[in-house]
Each structure stands twice: as C-alpha cells, then as structure tokens.
Amino acid sequence: LSLGFLFICIVAVLFLGDVKSPFIIGLSMVVSIVICFLFFYLFKMSLNIISLSGLILALGMMIDSSIIVTENISQYRERGYSLRRACIAGTSEVVTPMLSSSLTTIAVFVPLIFMSGIAGAIFYDQAFSVTVGLMVSYFTGIMLLPVLYMLVYRTGLRKSWFSRIRINNPIKEHTLDRFYDAGVDFIFAHKTASVVFCIISVPLCVFMFYFIGKERMPEIDQNELIARVEWNENIHVDENRRRVDELFRDLKEQVLEHTASVGRQDFLLNRERELSSSEAELYFRTETSETIIPLQQEIYHKLKERYPLSVISFSPPETVFEKLFVTGEPDIIAEFYTRNKAKAPEAETIRNVELELARRTGIAPTGIAFENQLNLSINKEKLLLYRVAYNELYRVLKTAFRENSVTMLHSYQQYLPINVAGSEKTVNEILQEALIQTEPDNRGNREYIPLRELVTVTPAEDLKSITAGRNGEYVPFDFYGVQDGNKLIKEVKQTAEDMKDWDTGFSGSFFSNSEMLDELVVILFISLLLMYFILAAQFESFLQPLLVLAEIPIDLAFALLLLWICGHTLNLMSAIGLIVTCGIVINDSILKLDAINELRKAGVPLHEAGRRRLRPIIMTSLTTIFAMVPLLFSSDMGSELQKPLSIAMIGTMSIGTTVSLFIIPLLYWFIYRNKKISI
C-alpha cells in the first residue's frame, strides 16, 4: 500500500510539473483512506489480507478522481479563469463522468460477492473495500479537493521554500500532444487495418480463453511435500517404521529435511484423521520447488516396486491457504457405485477395476486401501443344542473383546464410559479359553461350554474406509495429472459399462474449476449489462455505451495473451483481475467520450477533444498500473496469489489505455462521420 502510494505520487509530480498539485492529491488521498477505515469500523469489517488487497486495488482507482479534478482545474486556470471560477467550473464539468466511472467499476465488484463457496466469502471483503474506497474518493474529489486546491494556490506558497522544489517537467505538454497527434494520424491513415485489428481481437479473445491453462487457484511454488502411505497389509508398527527408515536412507541425498508420523499418534488435540498401525505420513523438504515433482515420482516408484499393495497419495503441506482452497484435490475422482446394493463389493473385484482403469486410461489411479479382518459367525443350531442364550453369548463376546460398556458416568460436560474387559489375548486364545454358561436343564444343572464350539472364525478382507455421497456409498478412484479430462471420463464410463456391475459418478478439481469459470463468465456478463445501463443513463444514448464496451474484448484478448506468455493460467485470481480491470479500463473511454460530446457541440475537432483528456487518461492509467507493480516483486505466499491478478490488471490497463486514446476516436468517427464531424 505504501509503495503503491509512493509510485503514484512520483507519477503525479512528473506529469503535473510541480509538487503543489501532488501535495493536494496526496492529502485528499490520505483523508479518503482515513474515512475508509472509519467505514470499516462502522460496518465491523476487519483489516486483513483480502480487505487490504482491496484497498491496494482501490488506491490506483481512488486517486483517479483527484487527478481528474486537479487536472481539469489546472486547464481552466491556463485559459485565464480566476482561481475560484476555475475550481468551480473544473469540478462541475467532471462530476457526471466521474460518477459514471465509479459506478461502472463498482458494478464489476458487486456481482463477485454472489460467487459460491469460499471465493464469494473472500471477495465480499474485497468488494466492500473497493466500493467504499471509490465512493469516498469520489466525494472527496468533488467536495474537499477543490477547497484544498484553492487554499494551497491562494496562499503565498509560490514564494515559500516549498515552491523551490518545483521540477522542470521532463514530460512537456507539447511532447505528449505530439505523441498523441502522431498516434491518431496513424490510426486514421490506416482505418481499414485498425478496424480489422478490432474485429480479429474478438476471435483471439475466444481462442485464448479456451487455449490458456485453467486451474482453480494459482500454483504456489512449494519446496515441501507430504506423502501418505497405507501399506495395505497387516503389519506391526515396528515393520512400518523399518520401511519408512529404509525409504529415508535412499532419499537422504535428495532432501534437506524429512520426518514422519508412523502409526497412531497421541496428540492432546485430536487431528482430523488418525493413522492406523499400517499407515505413515511422511514430510520432505527440498532445496528448490523444481525438485518436488521428481522426488514425488521416485517415492511412488520405489514404494510400488517394493510393496505393490501400498496406496500412496501426495499433497502440499496443510497451510491456511491449503485449508481454504484445497489445491491438493485430485483432478478427477471416479465414483463407482455397485448396482447390487445388497452385496458389498469384494476386494478382488475392486482390485480388478483398478487394474482395468489403469490399462484403459494410461493413468494409474490412487489405489483403495483394504484391511484383513476376522469374521465371527455364531452357529445358531449349536446354541439350541447346548442351551445357550444368544444375548448371553453376545455379552460374553463383547466382554472378551473389550467392547462391553456397563454405564456412563456424567460430571457436568464430561462423560466417562465404564467398560468391562478381559486381558489381552489373540482371537484364537480367547475363543479357546473363554467359557460360557448354559441354561439350566430339567434338573437345574448348568454347564460351561468353550466359545470355539459356538463361533466360527473366517478370514476376510474389506475396505479400510467407506466413502459416501448424496447417492450413497461408492468406491473412489483418484486420478492426478490428467491432461484430457473429457477423454478420461469417457474411458472410465466405458470401463464401468463393460463390467456391467457398476454405475459411475465424477467429481474433482476438473469440475470445480469449470464451475468457477462458468460463474465468472456469468458475472462478467452481468457486469457488462450493469455498465451498459449506467453508461446509457449518462450519455443518454443506446449506441455510445457500446462504443465504450467494444474495447473490452480487445483488452481481454491481449491480457490473456500476456498471462500465457508470463507462464500463468486462467485461475480465480487472474480472472478476478481481468473482470475488475474491465470496470476500470473503460473509465478512460468514458472521460474521452464525455469530452468529445461536449466539444463536438462547439465544432471542436476530435484531436482537440482528445488533447483535453490526454494527461488525466495517461496519469490515471499509470497510477492504477503502479499501484499493482509492488505485487510483482514480493515473494511471500500472499504475493504469489496476487501476481496473476496484478499481471492481468497491468496487461489490460496497458492495452486499454492505447485503445481509449486511439481506437475509440476512430469508432466514434465511423458512427458520426455523416454529421460532418472534423478530425
């Protein structure tokens, strides 16, 4: 926030040529930010990373109002107006276009709060920050800034030491004018090529939207890795530790740090998911993020080679960011529902499905964990033969296997179960040694029968955990590194159809990403409608708003191209940057059209109308860009999230400013050329 403010002040000094105007702008900005904090307090909004990033976004836009008013007052003074009259006339002229500019930007942010999930909750804070910042800066610009301008320039400040800091402006006004005139002359000399450029940008925008990579959130550079291993065998915790230590010895040279949780952990605060004796959670830290993928592949191949039954999954460390956005979600989860609901699928059947999926798709899904178990079946015929009550046998079995709860002690909010249990023994020892008393016979005699006579033990294998969704229980197969999601889904469906025992469903980041992008497209469409209605009300025309909105496909096309060149994807943050900048970048065109409309009535040529708004357009664009620049050069996690957003905004603003300066006058001329408008 501070760096952005500093860069903005430097731009203002360079363009306005002295330090008094930037001083006025800076003072009004400080007042605006303080008033924003007051609104934060009144509406019980906290200062956090999201709300502060909203203020950083708003900072470049907030100063636009001050720059436009200051520049307009300066222009009236240069024409010979008195100080008071220049303040009144300069401010009055831009009240309406500034209000439209603020409302069109707010119109982009308001629909964002209706996004589903965590994104909507997060961007509520950002939308609040931007909305409050823009409205406060608007009213500060039209009410406070003219008063400050008059006070500063009315005093003898020119004769004080302050005026000695006056800078000989390196960007002379005539230099800007020459640059602008040359650009407009070139565009009007190549009208056909310019129009073709505008038309080509529309299919380019559509192509880039489908071509560029898409993901839910920006990829965070991680030099840490969590591997969860389910050995899928009945092993002792000592054997589990031996296997982990063996793996660590093999990878010792490749990692800087490693540790593991082996088997069940005794934590004071229970974690979300406990490990069993046949599970281990491994942590690795490497020197660079580039070595994480090769390390992950080596771990997988080593473990699969030595322990084919093992089930291995990988994820980033569970940071706050990961908790919120779950970037470790599989690309596609194939949900297999058994058609015969009365019968649980056997382990061998599920393994066959897993092998068939790997063969068909070419991607090995993350395996399903099984556990060996012993099923105890009670022989009811022998219960009748030996006169043993079923309830009594059930009670003895529960006691023998330490499952018999007698009562529960209550003390305020504490509950203490009282269980009756026997000593630690194997299943066979318990069934061999435990005796159960029979019912009395006709003579009243009772006998003791060993449990093994009444219970049959059979070994079995079953799923270690059961997964269920809204359609019931299913077997999940997780696919990572999917390149063509639609092709994989088709092959999985075909596999299930060939086996005839399964119905399929799908979930995963492939679908959540698509849903998020669909929401953003709808939000962009709603924002465009809102902007159109606001502009139609200002210009009192149905055609001129289309002129302003026509630049959006051009800006989006080249912003997507810049994202692709810089190695970024279309994700939540970059998409927000694109949508937000669509509301900001048209502000320049609004200013331009407003000036053209006013001056056209007096017969002033398009060139002159363009010059009148040249400096404020370039300054407002540069201030918005420079507000984003500091985000490109920081390296913490928060900045990694904001980099795609800032690149998208900088790209859109850069091309948008060029379009506003040169292309909009050409389109305006095409529409009104029959009315003999002069260039």
C-alpha positions in Angstrom: 0.0 0.0 0.0 2.8 2.4 0.9 4.9 1.6 -2.2 1.9 2.0 -4.4 1.2 5.3 -2.8 4.8 6.4 -3.3 4.8 5.4 -7.0 1.6 7.2 -7.6 3.0 10.5 -6.1 6.1 10.2 -8.3 3.9 9.9 -11.4 1.8 12.9 -10.3 4.9 15.0 -9.8 6.3 14.1 -13.2 3.1 14.8 -15.1 1.8 17.9 -13.2 5.2 19.5 -13.1 5.2 20.9 -9.5 4.8 19.5 -6.1 1.8 21.5 -5.0 -0.8 19.6 -7.1 0.6 16.2 -6.0 0.6 17.5 -2.4 -3.1 18.3 -2.8 -3.8 14.9 -4.4 -1.8 13.1 -1.7 -3.6 15.0 1.1 -7.0 14.2 -0.3 -5.9 10.5 -0.7 -4.9 10.3 3.0 -8.2 11.8 4.0 -10.0 9.2 1.8 -8.1 6.3 3.3 -8.8 7.5 6.9 -12.6 7.8 6.0 -12.4 4.3 4.5 -11.1 3.0 7.8 -14.0 4.7 9.6 -16.4 2.8 7.3 -14.5 -0.4 8.1 -15.1 0.3 11.8 -18.8 1.2 11.4 -19.6 -1.9 9.3 -17.5 -4.1 11.6 -15.1 -5.1 8.8 -11.6 -6.2 9.8 -8.3 -5.2 8.2 -7.0 -8.5 6.7 -5.1 -9.6 3.6 -8.2 -9.6 1.5 -9.6 -6.2 2.6 -6.1 -4.6 2.4 -5.6 -6.0 -1.1 -8.9 -4.5 -2.0 -7.6 -1.1 -0.7 -4.4 -1.6 -2.8 -6.7 -2.3 -5.9 -8.8 0.7 -5.0 -5.8 3.0 -4.4 -5.0 3.4 -8.1 -8.7 4.0 -8.8 -9.2 6.3 -5.8 -6.6 8.7 -7.0 -8.2 8.9 -10.4 -10.9 11.2 -9.1 -8.4 13.6 -7.5 -6.1 13.6 -10.6 -9.1 14.3 -13.0 -10.4 17.2 -10.8 -6.9 18.7 -10.3 -6.0 18.4 -14.0 -9.3 19.9 -15.1 -9.0 22.9 -12.7 -5.4 23.5 -14.0 -6.7 23.5 -17.6 -9.3 26.2 -16.7 -6.6 28.3 -15.0 -4.4 28.1 -18.1 -7.3 29.5 -20.1 -7.2 32.6 -17.9 -10.0 31.7 -15.4 -9.7 33.1 -11.9 -8.8 30.6 -9.2 -12.3 30.4 -7.7 -14.0 30.2 -11.0 -11.5 27.6 -12.3 -12.2 25.4 -9.2 -16.0 25.6 -9.7 -16.0 25.1 -13.5 -13.3 22.4 -13.5 -15.0 20.4 -10.8 -18.6 20.8 -12.2 -17.5 19.6 -15.6 -16.3 16.2 -14.4 -18.9 15.4 -11.7 -21.0 13.3 -14.1 -18.3 11.3 -15.9 -16.5 10.6 -12.6 -19.7 9.3 -11.1 -20.3 7.0 -14.1 -16.7 5.8 -13.9 -17.0 5.0 -10.2 -20.4 3.2 -10.7 -19.1 1.1 -13.6 -16.2 -0.1 -11.5 -18.5 -0.9 -8.6 -20.8 -2.7 -11.0 -18.0 -5.2 -11.6 -17.3 -5.9 -8.0 -20.8 -6.2 -6.6 -21.7 -9.5 -8.6 -18.4 -11.0 -7.2 -19.9 -11.4 -3.8 -22.5 -13.8 -5.2 -19.9 -16.4 -6.1 -20.4 -19.7 -4.4 -18.1 -21.2 -1.8 -15.1 -19.6 -0.2 -14.4 -17.4 -3.2 -17.7 -15.5 -2.6 -16.9 -15.1 1.1 -13.4 -13.8 0.4 -14.4 -11.3 -2.3 -17.1 -9.9 -0.1 -14.3 -8.1 1.8 -12.6 -7.0 -1.4 -15.8 -5.7 -2.9 -16.5 -3.8 0.3 -13.0 -2.2 0.3 -13.2 -1.2 -3.4 -16.8 0.1 -3.2 -16.1 2.2 -0.1 -12.8 3.4 -1.4 -14.3 4.6 -4.7 -17.3 6.3 -3.3 -15.3 8.0 -0.6 -12.7 9.2 -3.1 -15.4 10.4 -5.4 -17.0 12.7 -2.8 -13.6 13.7 -1.6 -12.6 14.7 -5.1 -15.6 16.8 -5.8 -16.1 18.4 -2.3 -12.7 18.5 -0.5 -10.1 18.7 -3.3 -11.4 22.0 -4.9 -11.3 23.6 -1.5 -7.7 22.3 -0.8 -6.7 23.5 -4.3 -8.0 27.0 -3.7 -6.4 27.2 -0.2 -3.0 26.0 -1.4 -2.8 28.1 -4.5 -4.3 31.2 -2.9 -1.6 31.4 -0.2 1.8 32.7 -0.9 3.1 29.2 -1.4 4.8 30.1 -4.7 7.2 32.4 -2.7 7.9 29.9 0.0 10.7 27.3 0.2 8.1 24.7 -0.9 7.9 26.1 -4.4 11.7 25.8 -4.8 11.3 22.0 -5.1 9.4 22.7 -8.4 10.5 20.2 -11.0 11.3 21.1 -14.6 8.8 18.7 -16.1 10.6 16.2 -18.4 7.3 15.2 -20.0 6.4 18.5 -21.6 2.8 19.0 -22.6 3.7 19.6 -26.3 5.6 16.3 -26.2 2.5 14.4 -25.1 0.5 16.3 -27.7 2.9 15.4 -30.5 2.8 11.7 -29.4 -1.0 11.8 -29.3 -1.3 13.6 -32.7 1.1 11.1 -34.3 -0.9 8.2 -33.0 -4.2 9.5 -34.1 -2.9 10.4 -37.5 -1.5 6.9 -37.9 -4.8 5.3 -36.9 -6.9 7.5 -39.2 -4.4 6.9 -42.0 -4.9 3.1 -41.6 -8.6 2.9 -40.9 -9.1 -0.4 -42.5 -6.2 -2.1 -40.7 -7.4 -0.6 -37.4 -10.9 -1.9 -37.8 -9.6 -5.4 -38.9 -7.4 -5.3 -35.7 -10.6 -4.7 -33.6 -12.5 -7.5 -35.4 -9.7 -10.0 -35.1 -9.4 -9.4 -31.3 -12.8 -11.0 -30.7 -12.0 -14.5 -32.1 -8.5 -14.1 -30.5 -10.2 -13.5 -27.1 -12.3 -16.6 -27.5 -9.3 -18.7 -28.7 -7.1 -17.6 -25.8 -9.9 -18.3 -23.3 -10.1 -22.0 -24.5 -6.3 -22.3 -25.2 -4.8 -21.0 -21.9 -4.4 -23.4 -19.0 -7.1 -23.3 -16.3 -7.0 -24.1 -12.6 -8.9 -23.1 -9.5 -6.1 -21.2 -7.8 -2.6 -20.0 -8.8 0.0 -22.7 -8.4 2.1 -21.9 -5.3 5.8 -22.8 -5.5 6.3 -25.4 -2.8 9.6 -27.0 -1.7 7.7 -29.2 0.8 5.8 -32.5 0.2 3.5 -34.6 2.3 3.3 -38.3 1.3 0.7 -40.5 3.0 1.3 -44.3 2.7 -1.1 -47.0 3.5 0.9 -50.3 3.3 -2.4 -52.2 2.8 -1.0 -55.1 4.8 -1.5 -56.2 8.4 1.9 -55.2 9.7 3.2 -54.2 13.1 4.2 -50.6 13.8 7.8 -51.7 14.0 7.7 -53.1 10.5 6.0 -49.8 9.4 8.9 -47.8 11.0 11.5 -50.1 9.3 10.0 -49.4 5.9 9.9 -45.7 6.4 13.5 -45.6 7.7 14.6 -47.6 4.6 13.0 -45.0 2.3 14.6 -42.1 4.2 18.0 -43.7 3.8 17.5 -44.0 0.0 16.4 -40.3 -0.3 18.9 -38.8 2.1 20.9 -37.1 -0.5 17.9 -35.5 -2.3 16.2 -33.8 0.6 17.2 -31.2 3.1 14.8 -32.3 5.8 12.5 -35.2 6.4 10.3 -36.6 9.2 7.4 -39.0 9.6 4.5 -39.9 11.8 4.3 -43.7 11.9 1.2 -45.4 13.2 -1.2 -43.9 15.7 -0.2 -40.6 17.3 -1.1 -39.5 20.7 -2.0 -35.8 20.4 -3.6 -33.6 23.0 -5.9 -32.2 20.4 -7.0 -35.0 18.1 -6.3 -34.4 14.4 -8.9 -34.7 11.6 -7.7 -38.2 10.6 -5.9 -40.7 12.8 -3.3 -43.0 11.4 -3.6 -46.8 12.0 -0.6 -49.0 12.7 -0.3 -49.8 8.9 -0.2 -46.1 7.9 2.6 -43.5 7.8 2.6 -39.8 7.0 6.0 -38.6 5.6 7.2 -35.0 5.3 10.0 -33.9 2.9 11.6 -30.5 2.3 13.9 -29.9 -0.7 16.2 -27.1 -1.7 14.0 -25.8 -4.6 10.4 -26.3 -5.8 11.6 -27.8 -9.1 12.8 -31.0 -7.3 9.4 -31.7 -5.8 7.9 -33.5 -8.8 10.9 -35.8 -9.5 11.0 -36.6 -5.7 7.3 -37.4 -5.7 7.7 -39.8 -8.7 10.8 -41.5 -7.2 8.9 -42.1 -3.9 6.0 -43.6 -5.8 8.1 -45.9 -7.9 10.3 -47.1 -5.0 7.4 -47.9 -2.8 5.3 -49.6 -5.5 8.3 -51.7 -6.6 9.0 -52.9 -3.1 5.4 -53.0 -1.7 2.9 -53.5 -4.7 -0.1 -53.4 -2.4 0.7 -50.0 -0.9 -1.5 -47.0 -1.5 0.4 -43.7 -1.8 -1.1 -40.2 -2.1 0.7 -36.8 -2.2 -0.4 -33.3 -1.1 1.1 -29.9 -0.2 1.7 -29.2 3.5 -1.6 -28.2 5.1 -1.2 -24.4 5.4 -4.0 -21.9 6.0 -4.1 -21.4 2.2 -4.5 -25.1 1.6 -7.2 -25.4 4.2 -9.2 -22.7 2.4 -8.8 -23.6 -1.2 -7.8 -27.4 -1.2 -5.4 -27.2 -4.1 -4.3 -30.9 -3.5 -7.7 -32.1 -4.7 -7.5 -34.9 -7.3 -8.1 -33.8 -10.9 -10.9 -36.3 -11.3 -12.4 -38.7 -8.8 -14.2 -41.6 -10.4 -17.0 -42.7 -8.1 -18.0 -46.3 -8.6 -21.4 -47.3 -7.2 -22.3 -51.0 -7.1 -25.6 -51.9 -8.8 -26.3 -54.7 -6.3 -26.9 -52.6 -3.2 -27.5 -55.7 -1.1 -24.0 -57.1 -1.6 -20.7 -55.3 -0.6 -18.1 -55.4 -3.4 -15.3 -57.8 -2.8 -11.7 -56.7 -2.5 -10.6 -58.8 -5.5 -13.3 -57.2 -7.7 -12.2 -53.7 -6.7 -8.6 -54.5 -7.5 -9.6 -55.8 -10.9 -11.5 -52.5 -11.6 -8.3 -50.6 -10.6 -6.1 -52.5 -12.9 -8.6 -52.2 -15.8 -8.8 -48.4 -15.3 -5.0 -48.1 -15.3 -4.9 -50.2 -18.6 -7.7 -48.3 -20.3 -6.7 -44.7 -19.3 -3.0 -45.0 -19.1 -3.1 -43.3 -15.7 -2.8 -45.4 -12.5 -5.5 -44.2 -10.1 -4.6 -43.9 -6.4 -5.4 -47.3 -5.0 -8.0 -48.3 -2.5 -6.9 -49.4 1.0 -8.0 -52.7 2.3 -7.6 -54.3 5.7 -7.6 -58.0 6.8 -10.2 -59.0 9.3 -11.7 -62.0 11.1 -15.4 -62.5 10.8 -17.1 -64.3 13.8 -20.2 -66.3 12.8 -22.5 -67.6 15.5 -23.8 -71.1 14.9 -27.5 -70.9 16.0 -28.1 -74.6 15.7 -25.4 -75.3 18.4 -26.9 -72.6 20.6 -30.1 -74.7 20.7 -28.1 -77.9 21.1 -26.2 -76.6 24.1 -29.0 -74.4 25.5 -27.1 -71.1 25.3 -28.9 -67.8 25.1 -28.0 -65.6 22.2 -27.9 -62.5 24.3 -25.6 -64.2 26.9 -23.2 -65.2 24.1 -23.2 -61.7 22.7 -22.4 -60.3 26.1 -19.5 -62.7 26.7 -18.0 -62.0 23.2 -18.2 -58.2 23.9 -16.5 -58.6 27.2 -13.9 -60.9 25.8 -13.1 -58.4 23.1 -13.2 -55.4 25.4 -16.3 -54.0 23.9 -18.8 -54.3 26.8 -19.9 -51.0 28.2 -21.6 -51.1 31.6 -22.5 -47.5 32.2 -21.6 -43.9 31.6 -20.5 -41.5 34.4 -21.6 -37.9 34.0 -19.9 -34.9 35.5 -21.0 -31.6 34.1 -19.9 -31.6 30.5 -17.6 -34.7 30.9 -18.6 -38.2 30.1 -16.6 -41.2 31.3 -17.6 -44.7 29.9 -17.1 -47.7 32.2 -16.2 -50.9 30.3 -15.8 -54.5 31.4 -12.8 -56.1 29.6 -10.7 -59.1 29.7 -6.9 -59.5 29.3 -5.0 -59.0 26.0 -5.1 -62.3 24.0 -5.3 -63.4 20.4 -8.6 -64.3 18.9 -7.9 -68.0 18.9 -6.8 -67.9 22.6 -10.0 -66.0 23.6 -12.2 -68.5 21.8 -10.2 -71.4 23.2 -10.2 -70.3 26.8 -13.4 -68.3 27.3 -16.3 -70.3 28.6 -20.0 -69.6 28.5 -22.6 -70.9 30.9 -25.5 -72.9 29.5 -29.2 -72.5 30.6 -30.2 -74.9 33.4 -31.6 -78.3 32.3 -34.6 -80.1 33.8 -32.6 -80.9 36.9 -31.3 -77.3 37.3 -27.8 -78.2 36.3 -25.6 -75.8 34.3 -22.5 -76.5 32.2 -19.7 -74.4 30.7 -19.0 -74.6 27.0 -15.9 -73.1 25.3 -16.7 -70.3 22.8 -15.0 -72.1 20.0 -17.8 -74.6 19.9 -20.4 -72.0 19.2 -18.4 -69.5 17.0 -16.9 -70.0 13.5 -13.9 -67.8 12.6 -13.3 -67.0 8.9 -10.6 -64.7 7.5 -11.9 -61.8 5.2 -10.7 -58.7 3.5 -12.7 -55.5 3.4 -12.4 -51.8 2.6 -10.5 -49.9 5.2 -12.8 -46.9 5.0 -16.2 -46.3 3.4 -16.9 -43.3 1.3 -20.4 -42.0 0.7 -22.0 -39.1 -1.1 -25.5 -37.9 -1.8 -26.1 -41.0 -4.0 -24.9 -43.5 -1.3 -21.7 -45.5 -0.8 -19.1 -45.6 -3.6 -15.6 -46.7 -4.3 -13.4 -43.6 -5.2 -10.6 -43.9 -7.7 -8.4 -40.7 -7.7 -6.7 -39.5 -10.9 -3.9 -37.0 -10.8 -2.0 -35.3 -13.7 -5.0 -35.6 -16.1 -4.4 -33.8 -19.4 -7.7 -34.5 -21.2 -10.5 -34.8 -18.6 -13.3 -35.4 -21.1 -11.4 -38.3 -22.7 -10.6 -39.9 -19.3 -14.3 -39.6 -18.2 -15.4 -41.3 -21.4 -12.9 -44.2 -20.9 -13.9 -44.7 -17.2 -17.6 -44.8 -18.2 -16.9 -47.3 -20.9 -14.9 -49.5 -18.4 -17.8 -49.5 -16.0 -20.3 -50.3 -18.8 -18.2 -53.3 -19.9 -18.1 -54.7 -16.4 -21.9 -54.3 -16.0 -21.8 -54.2 -12.2 -21.1 -50.5 -11.7 -22.7 -47.1 -12.1 -20.4 -44.1 -12.2 -20.2 -40.5 -11.0 -17.5 -38.0 -11.1 -16.1 -35.1 -9.1 -12.8 -33.3 -8.5 -11.0 -30.1 -9.4 -11.8 -30.6 -13.1 -15.4 -29.9 -12.3 -14.9 -27.3 -9.6 -12.6 -25.3 -11.9 -15.2 -25.5 -14.7 -18.0 -24.4 -12.4 -15.9 -21.5 -11.1 -15.1 -20.3 -14.7 -18.8 -20.6 -15.6 -19.7 -18.4 -12.6 -17.1 -15.9 -13.6 -18.4 -15.7 -17.2 -21.9 -15.1 -15.9 -20.5 -12.4 -13.5 -18.8 -10.7 -16.4 -22.0 -10.8 -18.5 -24.0 -9.3 -15.6 -21.3 -6.6 -15.0 -21.4 -5.7 -18.7 -25.1 -5.3 -18.5 -24.9 -3.1 -15.4 -22.1 -1.0 -17.0 -24.2 -0.6 -20.2 -27.3 0.7 -18.2 -25.1 3.1 -16.2 -23.4 4.5 -19.4 -26.7 4.7 -21.3 -28.1 6.9 -18.5 -25.0 9.1 -18.6 -24.7 9.6 -22.3 -28.5 9.5 -22.9 -27.7 7.2 -25.8 -28.0 3.4 -26.6 -25.2 3.5 -29.1 -22.4 5.3 -27.3 -22.2 2.8 -24.4 -21.5 0.1 -27.0 -18.5 2.2 -28.2 -17.1 2.1 -24.7 -17.8 -1.6 -24.1 -16.3 -2.5 -27.5 -12.8 -2.2 -26.2 -13.3 -5.0 -23.6 -12.8 -7.9 -26.0 -9.6 -6.3 -27.3 -8.3 -5.7 -23.7 -9.2 -9.3 -22.6 -7.6 -10.9 -25.6 -4.2 -9.2 -25.1 -4.3 -9.6 -21.3 -4.9 -13.4 -21.7 -2.0 -13.5 -24.2 0.2 -11.7 -21.6 -0.8 -14.2 -18.9 0.1 -17.1 -21.2 3.5 -15.5 -22.1 4.3 -15.0 -18.4 3.5 -18.6 -17.7 0.4 -18.1 -15.7 -3.0 -19.7 -16.0 -6.6 -18.5 -16.0 -7.5 -19.0 -12.3 -9.6 -17.4 -9.8 -7.2 -14.6 -9.1 -6.3 -13.8 -12.7 -9.9 -14.0 -13.7 -10.8 -11.5 -10.9 -8.1 -9.2 -12.2 -9.5 -9.4 -15.8 -13.1 -8.7 -14.6 -12.1 -5.9 -12.3 -10.0 -4.2 -14.9 -12.8 -4.3 -17.4 -14.6 -1.9 -15.0 -11.6 0.3 -14.6 -10.2 0.5 -18.1 -13.4 1.9 -19.6 -13.1 4.9 -17.3 -10.6 6.4 -19.7 -13.1 5.9 -22.6 -15.9 7.5 -20.5 -13.7 10.6 -19.9 -12.8 10.7 -23.6 -16.4 10.4 -24.9 -17.7 12.9 -22.5 -15.1 15.5 -23.6 -15.8 14.7 -27.3 -19.6 15.0 -26.8 -19.2 18.4 -25.1 -16.7 19.8 -27.6 -18.4 18.5 -30.7 -21.3 20.8 -30.0 -18.9 23.7 -30.3 -17.4 22.3 -33.5 -14.0 21.4 -31.9 -12.1 18.7 -33.9 -11.6 15.2 -32.4 -7.9 15.9 -32.0 -8.5 18.8 -29.6 -11.1 16.8 -27.6 -8.6 14.1 -27.2 -5.9 16.5 -26.0 -8.2 17.9 -23.4 -8.3 14.5 -21.6 -4.9 13.2 -22.6 -2.9 13.9 -19.4 -5.6 12.7 -17.0 -6.1 9.5 -19.0 -2.4 8.7 -19.1 -2.0 9.6 -15.4 -5.0 7.6 -14.2 -3.8 4.6 -16.1 -0.3 4.8 -14.8 -1.4 5.3 -11.2 -3.5 2.1 -11.4 -0.6 0.2 -13.0 1.9 1.5 -10.5 -0.4 0.5 -7.6 -0.1 -3.1 -8.9 3.7 -3.0 -9.6 4.9 -3.7 -6.0 3.0 -7.0 -6.0 5.2 -8.3 -8.8 8.4 -8.0 -6.7 7.4 -9.6 -3.4 7.9 -13.3 -2.7 5.6 -14.3 0.2 2.6 -16.6 -0.3 0.1 -13.7 -0.4 2.0 -12.0 -3.2 2.1 -15.3 -5.2 -1.7 -15.3 -5.1 -1.8 -11.6 -6.2 0.8 -11.9 -9.0 -1.6 -13.3 -11.7 -4.1 -10.7 -10.6 -1.6 -7.8 -11.0 -0.3 -9.2 -14.3 -3.9 -9.4 -15.7 -4.6 -5.9 -14.5 -1.4 -4.4 -15.8 -1.9 -6.1 -19.2 -5.5 -5.0 -19.5 -4.8 -1.4 -18.4 -1.8 -1.0 -20.8 -3.7 -2.1 -23.9 -6.9 -0.5 -22.7 -5.3 2.9 -22.4 -4.0 2.6 -26.0 -7.4 1.6 -27.2 -9.1 4.5 -25.4 -6.7 7.1 -26.8 -6.6 6.0 -30.4 -9.3 3.4 -31.3 -12.3 4.9 -29.6 -12.0 8.2 -31.6 -11.9 6.1 -34.8 -15.0 4.2 -33.9 -16.7 7.5 -32.8 -15.8 9.0 -36.2 -17.2 5.9 -38.1 -20.6 6.4 -36.3 -20.9 10.1 -36.6 -19.0 10.8 -39.9 -22.2 11.6 -41.7 -22.7 14.5 -39.4 -19.6 16.1 -40.8 -17.5 15.8 -37.7 -13.9 17.1 -38.2 -10.9 15.0 -37.3 
